[in-house]
Amino acid sequence: MRQTSLAAWGCYSLSMNLRMDQSLIKEDAVAIDVDGNTIIARPGDSVAVALHAVGVSTLRHSPRSGAPRGIFCLMGSCQECLVMIDNKRRLACETIVRAGMSIRTGGQL
Amino acid sequence: MNRQVELAVLGGGPAGIGAALAASQCNVNVIILDRGIAAGGQVYRPPTKPQNTGQLASAPDHVIGERLRKELALSSVTCLFDRKVWSVQRGFRIDAIGPTGQETWEAERLLVASGTTERVIPFPGWTLPGVMGLAATTLLLKSQRVLPGKRPIIAGSGPLLWAVANGIIDGGGTPVAVIDLADTRCWVSSLPALFSRPTDLLKGLGWAYKVRRKRVPVISGASVGKVSYEGTSLVVEVVKRNRDGTLRHAGQKIQHLSADALCIGHGLLPAVEVTQLLGADHVFDGKAGGWKPVIDDGQRTSIPGLFAAGDCTGITGAAAAHLEGQLGGLTVAREMGRVTHNSYRRRAQALRRHLLRASRAGSKMADLMMASGSLLDNIAGDTVVCRCEDVTYGEIQTALAAGATGLNQVKSWTRCGMGPCQGRVCGDTVATIASRHLGGRHVVGSWSPQVPLHPLPMEDVVGSFAYQDIAIPEPAPL
């Protein structure tokens, strides 16, 4: 994963930013850990959105063929965004970010 | 402990809100159960936080949504959000997982307003990360204020294409192209029906105008042939369709476009899991999106006490859904004797009159969204149809050639539809494939409904406890 330093926050973010509104109040920032990288999310973001906004597109691999999968329906129906959140299998689109949350992607779930 | 209520409404979208408000105004004790964090459903879903509103503040959907949320807040309706309903039994018992764990509700009457599921017809590469549904994209844009990509391609059918293209332009993205399955002819032929809802017509024309003004290429009468990655970009193959709806084959000039996301959708399907689970009569109506519960002119299903309203009874759009909900809520109140016969008749008639007009435009839109079965010709033998279990088109055809007699046999022979999405994503496609072999959707049937309605972690149901918390009964005397 590519990383660019986000000096202002003293932590890292991935290179892409797909948010329409770029301004973020520092106090609002929610830092989450994604596969060992710190990602800045906004309060109210779902894990799926926080990852998508910084360009993490592969969330897991399919159990049978091991093919990469990412967000697809975003409303809890397709089950494609299943990741490990604090060591539990959770849908990324239905879990709201919390400071210090630890997320593992890429599993064959 | 089970909690009792007179009416439980499943789903807090336009239909559910309409039903709950109408019933509560007649002094019926009502709860709404919804998976989301606020009322509005998908179409009126609020932004995740107020400062996210931006230019949405004046968008018509946002204004209606805010008004409905305010009305709900002022009413006596108990809104229960973040509730995942996983079982519904006749009588009616509802089991849901809420913020504090398992909850059980007992309701005298139940109104299902579960809305829709988006249909995406498979094509080679549709499982790749970066390919997402149009409805998903709408949520990203409207509720989260995040772009699907900086240079996405928007493809599929129906008005959502134009809504999404507009949202992306407004959000600062640059759509590479809009690939519309319908050609101009289809849109022109639907104009008369749209005149019954001039505001929606103007909204649609406004979207189309903005897309043209931004010089976004619009490829009409075409579809996505396949998608693959070249480095970090998605390469989308665009295939034109013939006048009869079939896709043009090799030898024709095929266009390749490069993008960073593909947003694609082929219409909406009524979400009938709950009404099917309860055993209500259903009928197949291709124009309305697929299987839908049979309902009377008061939104009653074939099961006493069970009502359904909104897009889960056939796709007609948000305006019609809200009216259907109101009619359903009113009928509930009438059955409970909370509204006089005359008053019911007068109000129901007025609602039905409005409904007729709203559903005319809505149905036409739904019709435009419906992609013809010929899109299936585009699926290759090794294209995954069932995403959960990676079951390919070839495997499904093999099962059908070997004599599978319906959807459920295809499921047990191939594992297609057996994964965690419970066949929501592939069901319609598999049924269409099977009906080609077996002769009609009624022959093919639909998946047997299963509980739990959604996969859920065991600990959510039983809660967490330590070993010593388990009561061990005294041993019986010898």
Boltz contact constraints between the chains, C-beta under 6 A:
constraints:
  - contact:
      token1: [A, 18]
      token2: [B, 146]
      max_distance: 6.0
  - contact:
      token1: [A, 18]
      token2: [B, 147]
      max_distance: 6.0
  - contact:
      token1: [A, 19]
      token2: [B, 146]
      max_distance: 6.0
  - contact:
      token1: [A, 20]
      token2: [B, 145]
      max_distance: 6.0
  - contact:
      token1: [A, 20]
      token2: [B, 171]
      max_distance: 6.0
  - contact:
      token1: [A, 20]
      token2: [B, 172]
      max_distance: 6.0
  - contact:
      token1: [A, 21]
      token2: [B, 145]
      max_distance: 6.0
  - contact:
      token1: [A, 44]
      token2: [B, 48]
      max_distance: 6.0
  - contact:
      token1: [A, 44]
      token2: [B, 49]
      max_distance: 6.0
  - contact:
      token1: [A, 49]
      token2: [B, 144]
      max_distance: 6.0
  - contact:
      token1: [A, 49]
      token2: [B, 146]
      max_distance: 6.0
  - contact:
      token1: [A, 53]
      token2: [B, 146]
      max_distance: 6.0
  - contact:
      token1: [A, 57]
      token2: [B, 129]
      max_distance: 6.0
  - contact:
      token1: [A, 57]
      token2: [B, 130]
      max_distance: 6.0
  - contact:
      token1: [A, 58]
      token2: [B, 129]
      max_distance: 6.0
  - contact:
      token1: [A, 62]
      token2: [B, 390]
      max_distance: 6.0
  - contact:
      token1: [A, 64]
      token2: [B, 390]
      max_distance: 6.0
  - contact:
      token1: [A, 65]
      token2: [B, 390]
      max_distance: 6.0
  - contact:
      token1: [A, 67]
      token2: [B, 127]
      max_distance: 6.0
  - contact:
      token1: [A, 68]
      token2: [B, 129]
      max_distance: 6.0
  - contact:
      token1: [A, 70]
      token2: [B, 129]
      max_distance: 6.0
  - contact:
      token1: [A, 71]
      token2: [B, 132]
      max_distance: 6.0
  - contact:
      token1: [A, 72]
      token2: [B, 132]
      max_distance: 6.0
  - contact:
      token1: [A, 73]
      token2: [B, 133]
      max_distance: 6.0
  - contact:
      token1: [A, 73]
      token2: [B, 136]
      max_distance: 6.0
  - contact:
      token1: [A, 74]
      token2: [B, 136]
      max_distance: 6.0
  - contact:
      token1: [A, 74]
      token2: [B, 139]
      max_distance: 6.0
  - contact:
      token1: [A, 77]
      token2: [B, 117]
      max_distance: 6.0
  - contact:
      token1: [A, 77]
      token2: [B, 424]
      max_distance: 6.0
  - contact:
      token1: [A, 78]
      token2: [B, 421]
      max_distance: 6.0
  - contact:
      token1: [A, 78]
      token2: [B, 425]
      max_distance: 6.0
  - contact:
      token1: [A, 79]
      token2: [B, 420]
      max_distance: 6.0
  - contact:
      token1: [A, 79]
      token2: [B, 421]
      max_distance: 6.0
